[in-house]
């Protein structure tokens, strides 16, 4: 069981900028969440404008506070902003969501909403989400895999991703390239054998050729096996 609820001087729930941006809670309408599922999604709808977002996830346990940056992966799909959460152990967590208009001047993102999460159990072992690079936010959406489980066989890892305007999409592990197949629209898929690299700490990059030169690839995501 998680310990007592920590005091949050700034309060939880909506901040003034939440309504100013026209945001709507989609998946979790209460600012305080009690759950036994340690891997789940929080969705916020942004019907009025495109956003740039970031987050801060803090864990409170045994009187200590620590940041858990690897516990959240964010991406956008249509009007939805999706925060994929992977919480490592029972505890209280605070998720601060920061957002502003995509075309807003300056680099400051105000806190628009604060969730408190009381995680009662950790049913699943968590793995780090991939590191997202700037190009990923330009019209990409990752369906699979959200993380690589190195405790399991990785000989047939299925990649499924949407990449806007991509000419080619490929996974690179070490010096080996695996080309994904376009399925229609912006969707690309393919099975990749990462078993030879499992447990070796090798970066696995999801790359895309978006410009006119199909031989030039930008890194969208980076996993580690």
PAVO-166225 format. One line per field, with one value per residue: residue number from 1; residue in three letters; chain; y negated, z, x negated of N, C-alpha, C in turn. Coordinates in steps of 0.1 Angstrom, whole numbers. Each point is the difference from the previous one (the first is absolute). Example, Ala and Ser with C-alpha at 12.3 -4.5 7.8 and 13.67 -1.06 7.14 Angstrom:
% PAVO-166225
kero (1, 2)
tikol (ALA, SER)
zadren (A, A)
n_north (57, -11)
n_up (78, -7)
n_east (-132, 4)
ca_north (-12, -11)
ca_up (0, 0)
ca_east (9, -9)
c_north (-12, -11)
c_up (0, 8)
c_east (-9, 8)
//
This chain:
% PAVO-166225
kero (1, 2, 3, 4, 5, 6, 7, 8, 9, 10, 11, 12, 13, 14, 15, 16, 17, 18, 19, 20, 21, 22, 23, 24, 25, 26, 27, 28, 29, 30, 31, 32, 33, 34, 35, 36, 37, 38, 39, 40, 41, 42, 43, 44, 45, 46, 47, 48, 49, 50, 51, 52, 53, 54, 55, 56, 57, 58, 59, 60, 61, 62, 63, 64, 65, 66, 67, 68, 69, 70, 71, 72, 73, 74, 75, 76, 77, 78, 79, 80, 81, 82, 83, 84, 85, 86, 87, 88, 89, 90, 91, 92, 93, 94, 95, 96, 97, 98, 99, 100, 101, 102, 103, 104, 105, 106, 107, 108, 109, 110, 111, 112, 113, 114, 115, 116, 117, 118, 119, 120, 121, 122, 123, 124, 125, 126, 127, 128, 129, 130, 131, 132, 133, 134, 135, 136, 137, 138, 139, 140, 141, 142, 143, 144, 145, 146, 147, 148, 149, 150, 151, 152, 153, 154, 155, 156, 157, 158, 159, 160, 161, 162, 163, 164, 165, 166, 167, 168, 169, 170, 171, 172, 173, 174, 175, 176, 177, 178, 179, 180, 181, 182, 183, 184, 185, 186, 187, 188, 189, 190, 191, 192, 193, 194, 195, 196, 197, 198, 199, 200, 201, 202, 203, 204, 205, 206, 207, 208, 209, 210, 211, 212, 213, 214, 215, 216, 217, 218, 219, 220, 221, 222, 223, 224, 225)
tikol (UNK, UNK, UNK, UNK, UNK, UNK, UNK, UNK, UNK, UNK, UNK, UNK, UNK, UNK, UNK, UNK, UNK, UNK, UNK, UNK, UNK, UNK, UNK, UNK, UNK, UNK, UNK, UNK, UNK, UNK, UNK, UNK, UNK, UNK, UNK, UNK, UNK, UNK, UNK, UNK, UNK, UNK, UNK, UNK, UNK, UNK, UNK, UNK, UNK, UNK, UNK, UNK, UNK, UNK, UNK, UNK, UNK, UNK, UNK, UNK, UNK, UNK, UNK, UNK, UNK, UNK, UNK, UNK, UNK, UNK, UNK, UNK, UNK, UNK, UNK, UNK, UNK, UNK, UNK, UNK, UNK, UNK, UNK, UNK, UNK, UNK, UNK, UNK, UNK, UNK, UNK, UNK, UNK, UNK, UNK, UNK, UNK, UNK, UNK, UNK, UNK, UNK, UNK, UNK, UNK, UNK, UNK, UNK, UNK, UNK, UNK, UNK, UNK, UNK, UNK, UNK, UNK, UNK, UNK, UNK, UNK, UNK, UNK, UNK, UNK, UNK, UNK, UNK, UNK, UNK, UNK, UNK, UNK, UNK, UNK, UNK, UNK, UNK, UNK, UNK, UNK, UNK, UNK, UNK, UNK, UNK, UNK, UNK, UNK, UNK, UNK, UNK, UNK, UNK, UNK, UNK, UNK, UNK, UNK, UNK, UNK, UNK, UNK, UNK, UNK, UNK, UNK, UNK, UNK, UNK, UNK, UNK, UNK, UNK, UNK, UNK, UNK, UNK, UNK, UNK, UNK, UNK, UNK, UNK, UNK, UNK, UNK, UNK, UNK, UNK, UNK, UNK, UNK, UNK, UNK, UNK, UNK, UNK, UNK, UNK, UNK, UNK, UNK, UNK, UNK, UNK, UNK, UNK, UNK, UNK, UNK, UNK, UNK, UNK, UNK, UNK, UNK, UNK, UNK, UNK, UNK, UNK, UNK, UNK, UNK)
zadren (A, A, A, A, A, A, A, A, A, A, A, A, A, A, A, A, A, A, A, A, A, A, A, A, A, A, A, A, A, A, A, A, A, A, A, A, A, A, A, A, A, A, A, A, A, A, A, A, A, A, A, A, A, A, A, A, A, A, A, A, A, A, A, A, A, A, A, A, A, A, A, A, A, A, A, A, A, A, A, A, A, A, A, A, A, A, A, A, A, A, A, A, A, A, A, A, A, A, A, A, A, A, A, A, A, A, A, A, A, A, A, A, A, A, A, A, A, A, A, A, A, A, A, A, A, A, A, A, A, A, A, A, A, A, A, A, A, A, A, A, A, A, A, A, A, A, A, A, A, A, A, A, A, A, A, A, A, A, A, A, A, A, A, A, A, A, A, A, A, A, A, A, A, A, A, A, A, A, A, A, A, A, A, A, A, A, A, A, A, A, A, A, A, A, A, A, A, A, A, A, A, A, A, A, A, A, A, A, A, A, A, A, A, A, A, A, A, A, A, A, A, A, A, A, A)
n_north (12, -11, -9, -9, -6, -3, -10, -6, -9, 3, 11, 7, 6, -6, -5, -13, 3, 9, -8, -8, 12, 0, 4, 13, 4, 10, 4, -9, -1, 9, -10, 8, 8, 10, 7, 12, -8, 5, 6, -13, -5, -12, -3, -10, -5, -3, -3, -10, 7, -1, 9, -6, 11, 0, 6, 2, 12, -1, 8, 3, 4, 5, -10, 7, -10, 6, -5, 3, -6, 12, -5, -9, 3, -12, 0, -4, 1, -6, -1, 12, -4, 9, 2, 8, 6, 1, 3, -1, -7, 6, -11, -12, -5, -10, -1, -9, -6, -3, -11, -2, -10, 8, -11, 3, -13, 2, 4, -9, 11, -5, 2, 9, 11, 3, 12, 6, 9, 7, 5, 8, 3, 8, 2, -10, 7, -12, -5, -6, -11, 0, -4, -11, -1, -12, 8, 8, -12, 2, 4, 4, 13, 4, 10, 5, 5, -1, 13, 3, 12, -3, 2, -4, 10, -5, 12, -5, -11, -2, -7, -9, -9, -12, -3, -12, 2, 11, 0, 1, 12, -1, 12, -7, 12, -6, 9, 6, 0, -4, 1, -10, 6, -8, -3, -12, -11, -3, 11, 3, 12, 8, 13, -2, 7, -2, 13, -2, -10, 9, -9, -6, -7, 6, -12, 0, -5, -7, 2, -12, 3, -13, -4, -8, 0, 11, -5, -11, 5, -4, -1, 9, 13, 1, 13, 8, 9)
n_up (0, -7, 3, 10, -4, -9, 7, -7, 4, -13, 6, -2, -12, -5, -8, 2, -3, 8, 6, 2, 1, 7, 10, -2, 12, -5, 6, 7, 4, 8, 8, 8, -3, 3, -2, -6, -10, -1, -10, -2, -7, -1, -3, -7, -2, -12, 1, 7, 5, -8, 7, 9, 4, 13, 9, 12, 2, 12, 6, 9, 7, 11, -3, -10, -8, -11, -10, -8, -6, 3, 10, -9, -9, -6, -5, -12, 0, -11, 8, 1, 12, -3, 13, -5, 11, 5, 10, 6, 10, 9, -2, 5, -11, -4, -9, -3, -7, -9, -4, -13, -7, -10, -4, 12, 2, 0, 10, 7, 6, 1, 14, -8, 4, 12, -3, 10, 0, 6, -2, 0, -12, -2, -9, -7, -5, 4, -12, -2, -1, -13, -3, 1, -13, -4, -9, 12, 6, -11, 6, 11, -1, 12, -7, -6, 8, 11, 2, 2, 2, 6, 8, -11, -8, -6, -4, 5, 1, 3, -10, 5, -10, 4, -12, 2, -12, 6, -5, 11, 6, 9, 4, 8, 0, 7, -9, 6, -13, 5, -13, 4, -1, -10, 9, -3, -6, 12, -2, 9, -5, 9, -1, 12, -4, 13, -2, -11, 2, 3, 9, -12, 3, -10, -5, 1, -13, 1, -13, -5, -12, 4, -2, -10, 8, -7, -2, 3, 12, 6, 12, 1, 2, 13, -2, 11, -6)
n_east (-8, 5, -9, 1, 11, -9, -5, 10, -9, -4, 5, 11, 1, 11, -9, -1, -13, 5, 9, -10, -6, 11, -8, 1, 4, -7, -11, -5, 13, -5, -4, 7, -10, 8, -11, 3, 3, -12, 6, 2, 10, -4, 13, -5, 12, -6, 13, -5, -10, -10, -5, -8, -5, 0, -8, 4, -6, 6, -9, 10, -11, 4, 8, -3, -6, 4, -7, 10, -10, -6, 8, -3, 9, -2, 12, 2, 13, 1, 11, -5, -3, -8, 2, -10, 5, -12, 8, -12, 6, 7, 7, -1, 7, -7, 10, -10, 11, -10, 6, -2, 5, 1, 7, 2, -3, -13, -8, 7, 2, 12, 1, 7, -6, 5, -5, 8, -10, 9, -12, 10, -1, -10, 10, -5, -11, -6, 0, -12, 7, 2, -12, 8, -3, -5, -6, -1, -1, -6, 11, -6, 4, -5, 3, -11, -10, 7, -5, -13, 6, -12, 11, 5, 4, -10, 2, 12, -7, 13, -5, 7, -2, 6, -4, 4, 4, -1, -12, -8, 3, -9, -3, -9, -6, -9, -6, 10, 5, 12, 3, 8, 12, 2, 10, -3, 2, -1, 6, -10, -3, -4, -4, -6, -11, 3, 3, -7, 8, 9, 2, -2, 11, 4, -3, 14, -3, 11, -3, 0, 3, 0, -12, -5, -10, 3, -12, 6, -4, 12, -5, 10, -4, -4, -1, -1, -8)
ca_north (-12, -12, -7, -10, -10, -12, -13, -6, -14, -7, 6, 9, -3, -10, -14, -9, 2, 12, -5, -10, 7, 8, 14, 9, 13, 10, 13, -1, -13, -4, -4, 10, 13, 11, 11, 11, 1, -9, -5, -5, -12, -12, -7, -13, -5, -14, -3, -13, -5, 10, -2, 6, 5, 8, 5, 3, 11, 1, 11, -3, 12, 0, -14, -5, -4, 1, -2, 12, -5, 11, 7, -6, -2, -8, -1, -6, 7, -9, -11, 6, 1, 13, 2, 14, 1, 13, -3, 12, 7, -6, -13, -11, -7, -12, -3, -13, -1, -14, -1, -13, 1, 4, -12, -10, -5, 3, 14, 3, 7, -1, 12, -1, 9, 8, 12, 8, 14, 9, 13, 10, 12, -1, 13, 3, -6, -11, -2, -14, -4, -5, -15, -6, -12, -11, 3, 8, -9, -6, 9, 15, 7, 14, 10, 11, 3, -11, 2, 13, 8, 8, 13, 9, 2, -12, 4, -4, -12, -6, -14, -6, -14, -9, -11, -9, -4, 8, 8, 13, 1, 12, 2, 3, 6, 1, -4, 7, -8, 8, -9, 3, -1, -10, 7, -9, -12, -2, 12, 9, 12, 10, 8, -3, 9, -7, 10, 0, -12, 0, 0, -5, -14, -6, -9, 3, -12, 0, -11, -2, -10, -9, -10, 4, 10, 12, 7, -7, 4, -6, 8, -4, 6, 9, 9, 6, 14)
ca_up (0, 0, 12, 1, -11, 3, -1, -13, 3, -11, -3, -11, -9, -11, 1, -9, -14, -5, -7, -10, -12, -5, 2, 6, 5, -8, 6, 14, 3, 14, 1, 9, -6, 8, -9, 2, -13, 0, -14, -6, -7, 3, -13, 1, -14, -3, -13, -5, -5, 1, 12, 4, 14, 7, 12, 11, 8, 13, 9, 14, 7, 13, 3, -10, -12, -11, -14, -8, -14, -10, 2, -8, -14, -6, -15, -4, -10, -3, 10, 13, 6, 8, 10, 3, 13, 5, 14, 3, 12, 8, 6, -5, -11, -4, -14, -4, -14, -4, -14, -6, -15, -8, -6, 11, 1, 12, 3, 12, 0, 13, 5, -3, 8, 9, 5, 10, -3, 11, -6, 11, -4, -13, -6, -11, 0, -10, -8, -4, -13, -9, -1, -12, -5, -4, -12, 3, 3, -13, -7, 2, 11, 2, 5, 6, 14, 8, 6, -4, 12, -2, 6, -9, -13, -9, -14, -10, 6, -10, 0, -6, 3, -10, -3, -10, -12, -1, -12, 5, 15, 3, 14, -1, 12, -3, -14, -9, -3, -3, -7, 2, -12, 0, 0, -5, 8, 7, 9, -4, 9, -3, 10, 1, 9, 9, 10, 1, 7, 14, 12, -3, 2, -14, -4, -11, -4, -10, -9, -12, -11, -2, -10, -14, -1, 7, 7, 13, 10, 13, 11, 6, 13, 3, 10, 4, 3)
ca_east (8, -8, 1, 10, -1, -9, 6, -4, 4, 5, 12, 1, 11, -2, -5, 7, -4, 7, 12, -4, -4, 11, -3, 10, -4, 6, 0, 0, 6, -3, -14, -6, 2, -4, -1, -9, -7, -11, -2, 13, -1, 8, 2, 6, 4, -3, 7, -1, -14, -11, -7, -13, 2, -11, 5, -9, 5, -7, 4, -1, 0, -7, -4, -10, 6, -10, 5, 0, 2, 2, 13, 11, -3, 11, 2, 13, 8, 11, 1, -3, -14, -1, -11, -1, -6, -5, -4, -8, 3, 10, -3, 7, -7, 6, -2, 2, 0, -3, 4, 3, 2, -12, -6, -3, -13, -7, -2, 7, 13, 6, 6, 14, 8, -8, 6, -6, 3, -2, -2, 1, -8, -7, 3, -9, -13, 0, -13, 0, 5, -11, -2, 6, -7, 9, 8, 11, 12, 5, 10, -2, 7, -5, 9, -7, 2, -2, -13, -6, -2, -12, 1, 7, -6, 1, -3, 10, 6, 8, 1, 12, -1, 4, -10, 5, -8, -12, -3, -4, -1, -9, -5, -14, -6, -15, -2, 10, 12, 12, 10, 14, 8, 11, 12, 10, 0, -12, -2, -11, -1, -10, -6, -15, -7, -9, -6, -15, -5, 6, -9, -13, 0, -1, 11, 8, 6, 10, -4, 9, -5, 12, -3, -1, -11, 5, -11, -2, 10, 0, 3, 13, 0, -11, 1, -12, 2)
c_north (-12, -8, -11, -11, -12, -13, -7, -15, -7, 5, 9, -4, -11, -13, -9, 2, 12, -4, -10, 7, 9, 15, 7, 13, 11, 14, 0, -14, -4, -3, 10, 14, 11, 13, 11, 4, -10, -4, -3, -13, -11, -8, -14, -5, -15, -3, -13, -4, 12, -4, 4, 3, 6, 4, 1, 10, 1, 12, -4, 13, -1, -14, -6, -3, 2, 0, 14, -3, 11, 7, -6, -1, -7, 0, -6, 8, -7, -11, 5, -1, 12, 0, 15, 0, 14, -3, 12, 7, -7, -12, -11, -6, -13, -3, -14, 0, -14, -1, -15, 2, 3, -12, -11, -4, 4, 15, 4, 7, 0, 14, -2, 10, 9, 12, 5, 15, 9, 14, 11, 13, -3, 14, 4, -6, -10, 0, -14, -2, -5, -15, -5, -12, -9, 3, 9, -7, -6, 10, 15, 5, 14, 9, 12, -2, -13, 1, 14, 7, 10, 13, 10, 1, -12, 3, -4, -12, -7, -16, -5, -15, -8, -11, -8, -3, 8, 7, 14, -1, 13, 0, 3, 5, 3, -6, 6, -8, 10, -9, 4, -2, -9, 8, -8, -13, -3, 12, 9, 11, 10, 7, -1, 10, -8, 10, 0, -12, 0, 0, -6, -15, -7, -9, 5, -12, 2, -13, -2, -10, -8, -10, 6, 11, 12, 8, -7, 3, -8, 10, -5, 5, 8, 9, 5, 15, 6)
c_up (0, 13, -1, -11, 4, -2, -13, 2, -12, -4, -13, -9, -10, 5, -10, -15, -7, -8, -11, -13, -5, 2, 7, 5, -7, 7, 15, 4, 15, 1, 9, -5, 10, -9, 4, -13, -1, -15, -6, -7, 6, -13, 3, -14, -1, -14, -6, -7, 1, 12, -1, 15, 6, 13, 11, 9, 12, 8, 14, 8, 12, 3, -10, -13, -11, -13, -7, -15, -10, 1, -9, -15, -6, -15, -3, -11, -3, 10, 14, 3, 9, 8, 4, 13, 3, 14, 6, 13, 8, 7, -4, -11, -3, -15, -3, -15, -4, -15, -4, -14, -7, -6, 11, 0, 14, 3, 13, -2, 14, 4, -2, 9, 9, 5, 12, -2, 12, -6, 11, -3, -13, -6, -10, 3, -11, -6, -5, -14, -9, 2, -13, -4, -6, -12, 2, 2, -13, -8, 1, 12, 0, 5, 7, -4, 9, 9, -4, 13, -3, 8, -9, -14, -9, -14, -10, 7, -11, 2, -8, 3, -12, -1, -11, -11, -1, -13, 3, 15, 3, 15, -2, 14, -3, -14, -9, -1, -3, -5, 4, -13, 2, -2, -6, 9, 6, 9, -6, 10, -4, 12, 0, 9, 8, 10, 0, 9, 15, 11, -2, 1, -14, -2, -12, -4, -10, -8, -11, -10, -4, -11, -14, -2, 8, 7, 13, 9, 13, 10, 7, 15, 2, 12, 4, 4, 7)
c_east (-9, 2, 10, -2, -9, 8, -5, 4, 6, 14, 0, 11, -4, -7, 7, -2, 7, 12, -4, -4, 12, -2, 12, -6, 8, 0, 2, 5, -2, -15, -7, 4, -5, 1, -9, -7, -12, -4, 13, -2, 9, 1, 7, 3, -3, 7, -2, -14, -10, -9, -15, 2, -12, 7, -10, 7, -8, 6, -2, 0, -9, -6, -9, 8, -11, 7, -1, 2, 3, 14, 11, -5, 12, 0, 14, 6, 13, 1, -4, -15, 0, -12, 0, -8, -5, -6, -7, 4, 11, -5, 10, -9, 7, -5, 4, 0, -1, 4, 2, 2, -13, -7, -3, -14, -6, 0, 7, 13, 6, 6, 15, 8, -10, 9, -8, 4, -4, -1, 0, -9, -8, 1, -11, -14, -1, -14, 0, 7, -11, -2, 5, -9, 10, 9, 12, 13, 6, 8, -3, 8, -5, 11, -7, -15, -2, -12, -4, -2, -11, 0, 7, -8, 3, -2, 10, 8, 8, 1, 12, 0, 5, -10, 4, -11, -13, -2, -4, -1, -8, -4, -15, -5, -14, -2, 11, 13, 11, 11, 14, 8, 12, 13, 12, 1, -13, -5, -11, -1, -11, -5, -15, -6, -10, -7, -15, -5, 5, -10, -14, -1, -1, 12, 7, 8, 12, -3, 10, -7, 12, -3, -1, -11, 4, -12, -3, 11, -2, 4, 13, 0, -13, 4, -14, 3, -13)
//
